[in-house]
Amino acid sequence: MLAIGVLAARGYLPFIKNIDLTAVAADLVGIGLVITIVWKIYLEYWKPKYGGTTDQ
C-alpha cells in the first residue's frame, strides 16, 4: 500500500488520479457493515435453529 501511494504521489500511476478515495472508503465501510450484519444473523438465528451444535 505504501509503495502504491508513493508511486501515485510521484505521478507514475496516472489512472489513480481519477479514483475518488472517499467513495472507495465509503464503499468498503458499507460492504463491511453488510458482511457483519449477515454474519451476526447467521450466528444468532440460522446456526442455532438449523445447524447442529456440539456445545453441551
MDTraj code that builds the backbone (N, CA, C; nanometers):
import mdtraj as md
import numpy as np

residues = "MET LEU ALA ILE GLY VAL LEU ALA ALA ARG GLY TYR LEU PRO PHE ILE LYS ASN ILE ASP LEU THR ALA VAL ALA ALA ASP LEU VAL GLY ILE GLY LEU VAL ILE THR ILE VAL TRP LYS ILE TYR LEU GLU TYR TRP LYS PRO LYS TYR GLY GLY THR THR ASP GLN".split()
xyz = np.array([
    [0.0828, -0.1186, 0.0000],
    [0.0000, 0.0000, 0.0000],
    [0.0878, 0.1256, 0.0000],
    [0.1909, 0.1232, 0.0783],
    [0.2793, 0.2388, 0.0852],
    [0.3488, 0.2625, -0.0486],
    [0.3934, 0.1548, -0.1118],
    [0.4606, 0.1676, -0.2416],
    [0.3655, 0.2234, -0.3466],
    [0.2422, 0.1784, -0.3463],
    [0.1430, 0.2311, -0.4408],
    [0.1173, 0.3779, -0.4132],
    [0.1097, 0.4151, -0.2869],
    [0.0889, 0.5556, -0.2520],
    [0.2032, 0.6439, -0.2982],
    [0.3263, 0.5973, -0.2818],
    [0.4433, 0.6745, -0.3252],
    [0.4448, 0.6868, -0.4772],
    [0.4176, 0.5776, -0.5464],
    [0.4138, 0.5823, -0.6930],
    [0.3044, 0.6750, -0.7436],
    [0.1891, 0.6734, -0.6783],
    [0.0798, 0.7608, -0.7193],
    [0.1140, 0.9071, -0.6933],
    [0.1786, 0.9355, -0.5827],
    [0.2141, 1.0733, -0.5482],
    [0.3172, 1.1306, -0.6445],
    [0.4046, 1.0464, -0.6940],
    [0.5084, 1.0939, -0.7863],
    [0.4605, 1.0999, -0.9309],
    [0.3385, 1.0536, -0.9577],
    [0.2838, 1.0638, -1.0922],
    [0.3097, 0.9446, -1.1810],
    [0.3586, 0.8354, -1.1251],
    [0.3858, 0.7166, -1.2051],
    [0.2588, 0.6365, -1.2340],
    [0.1553, 0.6584, -1.1585],
    [0.0285, 0.5881, -1.1774],
    [-0.0817, 0.6905, -1.2048],
    [-0.0916, 0.7387, -1.3272],
    [-0.1870, 0.8465, -1.3556],
    [-0.3339, 0.8044, -1.3456],
    [-0.3643, 0.6757, -1.3602],
    [-0.5038, 0.6326, -1.3526],
    [-0.5612, 0.6464, -1.2119],
    [-0.4774, 0.6561, -1.1103],
    [-0.5252, 0.6717, -0.9727],
    [-0.5798, 0.8122, -0.9495],
    [-0.5412, 0.9086, -1.0305],
    [-0.5918, 1.0448, -1.0151],
    [-0.7431, 1.0506, -1.0343],
    [-0.7981, 0.9588, -1.1138],
    [-0.9410, 0.9598, -1.1450],
    [-1.0250, 0.8838, -1.0431],
    [-0.9644, 0.8265, -0.9419],
    [-1.0365, 0.7482, -0.8424],
    [-1.0639, 0.8351, -0.7202],
    [-1.1903, 0.8394, -0.6790],
    [-1.2296, 0.9150, -0.5604],
    [-1.2091, 0.8266, -0.4374],
    [-1.1057, 0.8558, -0.3591],
    [-1.0716, 0.7709, -0.2451],
    [-1.1774, 0.7751, -0.1357],
    [-1.2497, 0.8855, -0.1242],
    [-1.3575, 0.8937, -0.0255],
    [-1.4689, 0.7954, -0.0610],
    [-1.5021, 0.7863, -0.1878],
    [-1.6051, 0.6922, -0.2313],
    [-1.5594, 0.5480, -0.2113],
    [-1.4334, 0.5210, -0.2375],
    [-1.3799, 0.3859, -0.2171],
    [-1.3861, 0.3484, -0.0688],
    [-1.3471, 0.4401, 0.0179],
    [-1.3520, 0.4135, 0.1616],
    [-1.4959, 0.3928, 0.2082],
    [-1.5880, 0.4744, 0.1583],
    [-1.7292, 0.4590, 0.1961],
    [-1.7849, 0.3259, 0.1471],
    [-1.7471, 0.2843, 0.0283],
    [-1.7917, 0.1543, -0.0232],
    [-1.7387, 0.0397, 0.0623],
    [-1.6126, 0.0479, 0.1014],
    [-1.5546, -0.0571, 0.1856],
    [-1.6225, -0.0649, 0.3221],
    [-1.6537, 0.0501, 0.3801],
    [-1.7243, 0.0518, 0.5088],
    [-1.8636, -0.0075, 0.4928],
    [-1.9328, 0.0280, 0.3860],
    [-2.0670, -0.0260, 0.3610],
    [-2.0652, -0.1760, 0.3407],
    [-1.9695, -0.2249, 0.2626],
    [-1.9582, -0.3689, 0.2403],
    [-1.9248, -0.4405, 0.3714],
    [-1.8374, -0.3830, 0.4508],
    [-1.8043, -0.4421, 0.5807],
    [-1.9240, -0.4476, 0.6738],
    [-2.0063, -0.3431, 0.6713],
    [-2.1270, -0.3404, 0.7540],
    [-2.2247, -0.4501, 0.7118],
    [-2.2452, -0.4649, 0.5824],
    [-2.3364, -0.5687, 0.5336],
    [-2.2850, -0.7069, 0.5687],
    [-2.1556, -0.7304, 0.5516],
    [-2.0983, -0.8611, 0.5863],
    [-2.1129, -0.8891, 0.7354],
    [-2.0915, -0.7882, 0.8193],
    [-2.1050, -0.8054, 0.9635],
    [-2.2488, -0.8382, 1.0020],
    [-2.3450, -0.7700, 0.9432],
    [-2.4858, -0.7953, 0.9743],
    [-2.5266, -0.9356, 0.9303],
    [-2.4852, -0.9760, 0.8102],
    [-2.5184, -1.1112, 0.7621],
    [-2.4547, -1.2164, 0.8519],
    [-2.3308, -1.1944, 0.8952],
    [-2.2627, -1.2897, 0.9826],
    [-2.3346, -1.3015, 1.1166],
    [-2.3764, -1.1883, 1.1732],
    [-2.4469, -1.1920, 1.3017],
    [-2.5831, -1.2605, 1.2877],
    [-2.6526, -1.2386, 1.1766],
    [-2.7800, -1.3076, 1.1535],
    [-2.7564, -1.4580, 1.1473],
    [-2.6508, -1.4982, 1.0793],
    [-2.6184, -1.6401, 1.0712],
    [-2.5902, -1.6986, 1.2095],
    [-2.5080, -1.6307, 1.2877],
    [-2.4709, -1.6835, 1.4190],
    [-2.5868, -1.6828, 1.5173],
    [-2.6711, -1.5812, 1.5144],
    [-2.7764, -1.5671, 1.6144],
    [-2.9041, -1.6441, 1.5800],
    [-2.9368, -1.6552, 1.4522],
    [-3.0661, -1.7134, 1.4155],
    [-3.0541, -1.8429, 1.3366],
    [-2.9729, -1.8436, 1.2333],
    [-2.9686, -1.9582, 1.1444],
    [-2.8981, -2.0779, 1.2082],
    [-2.7784, -2.0578, 1.2601],
    [-2.6986, -2.1683, 1.3126],
    [-2.7652, -2.2401, 1.4303],
    [-2.8181, -2.1679, 1.5301],
    [-2.8832, -2.2412, 1.6408],
    [-3.0081, -2.3172, 1.5972],
    [-3.0785, -2.2680, 1.4971],
    [-3.2039, -2.3309, 1.4565],
    [-3.1815, -2.4484, 1.3620],
    [-3.0880, -2.4341, 1.2671],
    [-3.0710, -2.5348, 1.1632],
    [-2.9384, -2.6103, 1.1717],
    [-2.8401, -2.5529, 1.2331],
    [-2.7100, -2.6186, 1.2398],
    [-2.6977, -2.7042, 1.3642],
    [-2.6346, -2.8135, 1.3502],
    [-2.6134, -2.8999, 1.4652],
    [-2.4961, -2.8489, 1.5480],
    [-2.5231, -2.8016, 1.6671],
    [-2.4152, -2.7520, 1.7530],
    [-2.3629, -2.8653, 1.8386],
    [-2.2378, -2.8578, 1.8712],
    [-2.1760, -2.9601, 1.9570],
    [-2.1529, -2.9052, 2.0962],
    [-2.2053, -2.7865, 2.1270],
    [-2.1895, -2.7269, 2.2607],
    [-2.2804, -2.7962, 2.3596],
    [-2.2197, -2.8542, 2.4635],
    [-2.3009, -2.9201, 2.5668],
    [-2.2428, -2.8969, 2.7018],
])
top = md.Topology()
chain = top.add_chain()
for i, resn in enumerate(residues, 1):
    res = top.add_residue(resn, chain, resSeq=i)
    for name in ("N", "CA", "C"):
        top.add_atom(name, md.element.get_by_symbol(name[0]), res)
traj = md.Trajectory(xyz[None], top)
